[in-house]
Amino acid sequence: VREVANLSLVSSACDVVSAAYASTKESHPYLRSVCDAAEKGVHSVTEATASCVQPVLATLEPHVAAASEYASKGLEKLGEKLPLLQKPVEQILSDTKELVSSRVADVKDAVSS
């Protein structure tokens, strides 16, 4: 999970969503109170779940470690095949806009000719 979260695409997408969430909470007082209540609920459920799951995780730790290693290797291969994962969202959007603009210009030129 840490390796996926550290991918530039995932990390920057999380930053964008987090900033939008924070901005929305600040801009809309009614939503802020709903979001605060939801956050407290999620925090409580997370704490309760963590205490119940901890003994199970301790038992499964060798299996989790093996699965983690396998997932890490798969993620490395995926990163090699999809270099897009190493780019932040802003760069992907910029590159996409640039590509679309270029294609539209090519079409305009072809139609003009």
N, C-alpha and C positions, 0 to 999 in steps of 0.2 A: 504494500500500500504506500509506503514511504517513497519507493522508487517511482511509482506512478505519479504521486503527488509532486515529485521533484521534476517531472518532465516540464519543459518550458510551456508547452501548450496548455497542460492541465493547470499548472501553477498560475499562469497569467489569466486563464479563464476563471479560476477561483478568485483571484484578485479583483477582476472586473465584476463578478457577481457580488462579492463582499462589499465593494464600494457602492454598487447600486443598492444593495440591501441597506447599508448604513445611511445612504443619502435619502432613501425612501422613508426610513424610520425618522430621520431628522425633519423631513419635510411634511410629514403627515402624523400629527399627534395621536389620532385615533388608531392608526396602524401601529404606531410605536407601542401602545399599551397591549395590543393583541400580540405583537411580535415578542414583547418582553414576557408575556404569560406563556407563550409557546416555548420560548427559550428556557424558561424555568422548568417547564414540564419535561422537555427533552433532557435537560441536565439531571433531573431527578430520576428519570427512567434509565439514563445512562449509568448513573451511580449504582442503582439497584441491580441492573443487569450485570455490570462489571463484577460486583461482589458475588453474584450467583454463578457466573461463568468462569471465574478465576480457577476454581478447582478442576473444572473440565479442561480448561486450557493447559493447566499444568500436566494433566494426564496425556493430552494430545500433543504436547510440545515437540517431541521428535518428529511426528507426522507433519506438524505445521512447519517445522524447519525444512523438511524435505520438500514440501509443496512450495515453500517460499523460494528455495533455491531453483526449483524447476520453473517457477513463474518468473524469476529474475532472468534466467537464460532466455525464456520466451520473449520477455520484454526487450532484451538486448537485440534479438533478431528482428523484432517488430520495429525497433528504432532504426535499424539498418535499412529496412525495407520502406519505412515511412519517415523520411527525414523531417517531414512536416511536424512531427511530434516534438522536435527540438526547437521549434520556433514559437515565439509568443503570439498570442491572438492578434495583437495590434499589427504585427508584421505580416501575418497571414491575410488579414483584411486589407492592408495596404497593397500587398502583392496581387491580391485578387482584383482590387479596384484598378490597379495599373494594367493588369492583363485584360480585363474587360474593356477598359478605355482603348487600349491598343487594338483589340479586335474590332471594336465599333469604328475606330478610325480607318482600319483596313477595309471594312465593309463600305463605309462612306466613300472612300477612294475608289473602290471597285465600282460602285453604283455611279459615281460621277464620271468615270471613264466610259 
